[in-house]
């Protein structure tokens, strides 16, 4: 009887081991199948990534999604406010406290006068656009107005570090300049502008004693164009508001400049 009982116990134990072995085998096969499903071809991987992203989005809490949304709204509103303020400054509406000193390097580069493009008719589309959208004058009247404003014999200016080189009818004249502060001007229309002034360090033939930049900006910023006033009398230059030779980067062609003017 003892021997028979021992045999029965052994049989039961072996059966149990067989059952556990089958379960372990089934589990391994299942894990293997799952791994094969996630390690698929590139096309399937793309589908898997999309599913994963979708799943992640669904498992995000409402708080996280709301935070992302609010952050996006904040950035949009902040950007809109910045753009609105920048446009106001460009149009000449700002506080004195916003104005800052600027280095000559803000205008460093190789610049060309836009006056030749007015003369050859390239800028006619700009004057037509102004007449159609601003309505103050006809296209011909705008052209006459800007003819006086842009007129100059200095067709190119190169600024490098402290040296400014003027190209006048094939001749070039260079001088070194130092910063001499800024002046805030109020125009008849009610808007304002800032002149950034630089003084010649040493008297040089063919070079003005003062140059004054106006580019619609009021704090350090790399200029994309500018109006320039120059002469030997600092105060008298501040009263000049009818002739403002205008310069754009020399690598731009007339069409580029025309489109840039229309965009602003």
C-alpha positions as CSV (number, residue, x, y, z in Angstrom):
1,X,0.0,0.0,0.0
2,X,2.8,2.4,0.8
3,X,4.4,1.7,-2.5
4,X,1.2,2.2,-4.4
5,X,0.5,5.5,-2.6
6,X,4.0,6.7,-3.5
7,X,3.4,5.9,-7.2
8,X,0.1,7.8,-7.2
9,X,1.9,10.9,-5.7
10,X,4.6,10.7,-8.3
11,X,2.0,10.5,-11.1
12,X,0.2,13.6,-9.8
13,X,3.5,15.5,-9.4
14,X,4.5,14.6,-13.0
15,X,1.1,15.7,-14.3
16,X,1.4,19.0,-12.5
17,X,4.8,19.6,-14.0
18,X,3.5,18.8,-17.5
19,X,0.6,21.3,-17.0
20,X,3.0,24.1,-15.8
21,X,5.3,23.3,-18.7
22,X,2.5,23.7,-21.2
23,X,1.4,27.1,-19.7
24,X,5.0,28.4,-19.8
25,X,5.4,27.2,-23.4
26,X,2.1,28.9,-24.4
27,X,3.1,32.1,-22.6
28,X,6.5,32.2,-24.4
29,X,4.8,31.6,-27.8
30,X,2.4,34.5,-27.0
31,X,5.2,36.9,-26.0
32,X,7.1,35.9,-29.2
33,X,4.0,36.6,-31.3
34,X,3.6,40.0,-29.7
35,X,7.2,40.9,-30.3
36,X,6.9,39.9,-33.9
37,X,3.8,42.1,-34.2
38,X,5.7,45.2,-33.0
39,X,8.9,44.5,-35.0
40,X,7.4,44.8,-38.5
41,X,8.3,46.2,-41.9
42,X,9.0,49.9,-42.3
43,X,5.4,50.5,-43.6
44,X,4.0,48.8,-40.6
45,X,6.4,50.8,-38.3
46,X,4.9,54.0,-39.7
47,X,1.4,52.7,-38.9
48,X,2.6,51.6,-35.4
49,X,4.1,55.1,-34.7
50,X,0.9,56.8,-35.7
51,X,-1.0,54.5,-33.4
52,X,1.4,55.2,-30.6
53,X,1.1,58.9,-31.1
54,X,-2.6,58.6,-31.1
55,X,-2.5,56.5,-28.0
56,X,-0.3,59.0,-26.3
57,X,-2.6,61.8,-27.1
58,X,-5.6,59.9,-25.8
59,X,-3.8,59.0,-22.6
60,X,-2.8,62.7,-21.9
61,X,-4.9,64.2,-19.2
62,X,-7.3,67.0,-20.0
63,X,-5.1,69.3,-17.8
64,X,-2.0,68.7,-20.0
65,X,-3.9,69.3,-23.2
66,X,-5.4,72.4,-21.8
67,X,-2.0,73.6,-20.7
68,X,-0.6,73.0,-24.2
69,X,-3.6,74.9,-25.7
70,X,-3.2,77.8,-23.4
71,X,0.5,78.0,-24.0
72,X,-0.1,78.1,-27.8
73,X,-2.7,80.8,-27.3
74,X,-0.3,82.8,-25.1
75,X,2.5,82.5,-27.7
76,X,0.1,83.6,-30.5
77,X,-1.2,86.5,-28.5
78,X,2.3,87.5,-27.5
79,X,3.5,87.3,-31.1
80,X,0.5,89.3,-32.3
81,X,1.2,92.0,-29.7
82,X,4.9,92.1,-30.6
83,X,4.0,92.6,-34.3
84,X,1.4,95.3,-33.5
85,X,4.0,97.2,-31.3
86,X,6.6,96.8,-34.0
87,X,4.2,98.2,-36.6
88,X,3.4,101.2,-34.4
89,X,7.1,101.9,-33.9
90,X,7.6,101.6,-37.7
91,X,4.8,104.1,-38.2
92,X,6.4,106.5,-35.7
93,X,4.4,106.0,-32.6
94,X,6.4,105.2,-29.5
95,X,7.4,106.4,-26.1
96,X,10.7,108.3,-25.4
97,X,11.6,105.6,-22.8
98,X,11.6,103.0,-25.6
99,X,14.4,104.7,-27.6
100,X,17.9,103.3,-27.1
101,X,21.4,104.0,-28.4
102,X,22.6,102.1,-31.5
103,X,26.1,101.2,-32.8
104,X,27.2,101.9,-36.4
105,X,27.3,98.2,-37.0
106,X,23.5,98.2,-37.2
107,X,24.0,99.7,-40.7
108,X,27.1,97.7,-41.7
109,X,27.1,96.4,-45.3
110,X,27.1,97.3,-48.9
111,X,24.2,99.6,-49.8
112,X,22.7,101.0,-53.1
113,X,20.6,104.0,-53.7
114,X,17.0,103.4,-54.8
115,X,17.0,106.6,-56.8
116,X,18.1,105.0,-60.1
117,X,15.1,102.6,-59.8
118,X,12.8,105.5,-59.5
119,X,14.3,107.1,-62.6
120,X,14.0,104.0,-64.8
121,X,10.4,103.3,-63.8
122,X,11.0,100.2,-61.7
123,X,9.3,101.7,-58.7
124,X,6.2,102.8,-60.6
125,X,4.3,99.8,-59.3
126,X,5.0,101.1,-55.8
127,X,3.5,104.5,-56.5
128,X,0.5,102.8,-58.2
129,X,0.0,100.6,-55.1
130,X,0.2,103.6,-52.8
131,X,-2.4,105.5,-54.9
132,X,-4.8,102.6,-54.9
133,X,-4.4,101.7,-51.3
134,X,-3.5,104.9,-49.4
135,X,-5.5,107.3,-51.6
136,X,-3.7,110.5,-50.5
137,X,-2.2,111.2,-53.9
138,X,-2.2,110.0,-57.5
139,X,0.6,107.6,-58.6
140,X,2.2,110.5,-60.5
141,X,2.1,112.7,-57.4
142,X,3.6,110.0,-55.3
143,X,6.4,109.6,-57.9
144,X,7.1,113.4,-57.8
145,X,7.2,113.3,-54.0
146,X,9.6,110.4,-53.8
147,X,11.7,111.9,-56.6
148,X,12.5,114.8,-54.3
149,X,13.0,112.4,-51.4
150,X,15.3,109.8,-53.0
151,X,17.3,112.2,-55.2
152,X,21.1,111.9,-54.7
153,X,24.4,111.6,-56.5
154,X,25.7,109.1,-54.0
155,X,24.6,105.8,-55.6
156,X,26.4,103.5,-53.2
157,X,27.6,103.5,-49.6
158,X,29.8,100.8,-47.9
159,X,29.9,100.7,-44.1
160,X,32.5,98.5,-42.4
161,X,33.3,98.9,-38.7
162,X,33.8,102.6,-38.1
163,X,34.5,103.5,-41.8
164,X,31.9,104.8,-44.2
165,X,32.7,105.0,-47.9
166,X,30.6,107.2,-50.2
167,X,30.6,106.5,-54.0
168,X,29.7,109.6,-55.9
169,X,29.7,109.5,-59.7
170,X,32.4,106.9,-59.9
171,X,34.6,108.5,-57.1
172,X,34.9,107.2,-53.6
173,X,35.5,109.0,-50.3
174,X,36.0,107.4,-46.9
175,X,36.0,108.6,-43.4
176,X,35.8,107.2,-39.8
177,X,32.8,108.1,-37.6
178,X,32.0,107.9,-33.9
179,X,28.5,107.9,-32.3
180,X,27.1,111.3,-31.4
181,X,23.8,110.4,-29.8
182,X,20.3,110.5,-31.2
183,X,17.5,113.0,-31.7
184,X,13.8,112.4,-31.5
185,X,11.8,114.4,-34.1
186,X,8.1,115.1,-34.3
187,X,6.7,115.5,-37.8
188,X,3.7,117.7,-39.0
189,X,1.6,114.5,-39.3
190,X,1.9,113.8,-35.6
191,X,4.2,110.8,-35.8
192,X,7.8,110.8,-34.8
193,X,11.2,109.5,-35.9
194,X,14.6,109.0,-34.4
195,X,17.9,110.2,-36.1
196,X,21.0,108.3,-35.1
197,X,23.9,110.6,-35.5
198,X,27.6,109.9,-36.2
199,X,30.4,112.5,-36.3
200,X,33.5,112.4,-38.5
201,X,36.6,111.8,-36.3
202,X,39.0,113.7,-38.6
203,X,38.3,116.2,-41.3
204,X,38.6,114.4,-44.7
205,X,38.1,115.7,-48.2
206,X,34.8,114.7,-49.8
207,X,33.3,113.3,-46.6
208,X,30.5,115.0,-44.6
209,X,31.1,116.0,-40.9
210,X,27.8,114.3,-39.9
211,X,25.7,111.5,-41.0
212,X,22.2,110.8,-39.6
213,X,20.4,107.5,-40.0
214,X,16.6,107.0,-39.9
215,X,15.3,103.5,-40.5
216,X,12.0,103.3,-38.5
217,X,13.7,101.5,-35.6
218,X,14.4,102.9,-32.2
219,X,16.7,100.4,-30.6
220,X,19.6,98.1,-31.6
221,X,18.5,96.2,-34.7
222,X,20.2,95.2,-38.0
223,X,18.8,97.5,-40.6
224,X,17.3,96.2,-43.9
225,X,17.1,99.7,-45.4
226,X,17.6,103.2,-44.2
227,X,17.3,106.9,-45.1
228,X,20.5,108.9,-44.7
229,X,21.0,112.6,-44.1
230,X,24.5,114.1,-44.3
231,X,26.2,117.5,-44.1
232,X,28.5,119.6,-42.0
233,X,25.9,121.3,-39.8
234,X,24.4,118.9,-37.2
235,X,21.4,121.0,-36.2
236,X,20.6,122.1,-39.8
237,X,20.4,118.4,-40.8
238,X,17.7,117.8,-38.2
239,X,15.4,120.3,-40.1
240,X,15.8,118.4,-43.4
241,X,12.6,116.5,-44.0
242,X,12.2,116.7,-47.8
243,X,15.3,115.0,-49.2
244,X,16.1,111.6,-47.6
245,X,18.3,109.4,-49.9
246,X,17.3,105.8,-49.3
247,X,19.5,102.7,-49.4
248,X,18.8,99.0,-49.7
249,X,21.3,96.1,-49.8
250,X,23.3,96.1,-53.0
251,X,22.6,92.5,-53.7
252,X,18.9,93.2,-54.1
253,X,17.6,94.0,-57.6
254,X,14.9,96.6,-58.5
255,X,12.0,94.2,-58.4
256,X,13.1,92.9,-55.0
257,X,13.2,96.4,-53.6
258,X,9.9,97.3,-55.2
259,X,8.2,94.3,-53.6
260,X,9.8,95.0,-50.3
261,X,8.4,98.6,-50.3
262,X,4.9,97.3,-51.2
263,X,5.1,94.8,-48.3
264,X,5.7,97.6,-45.9
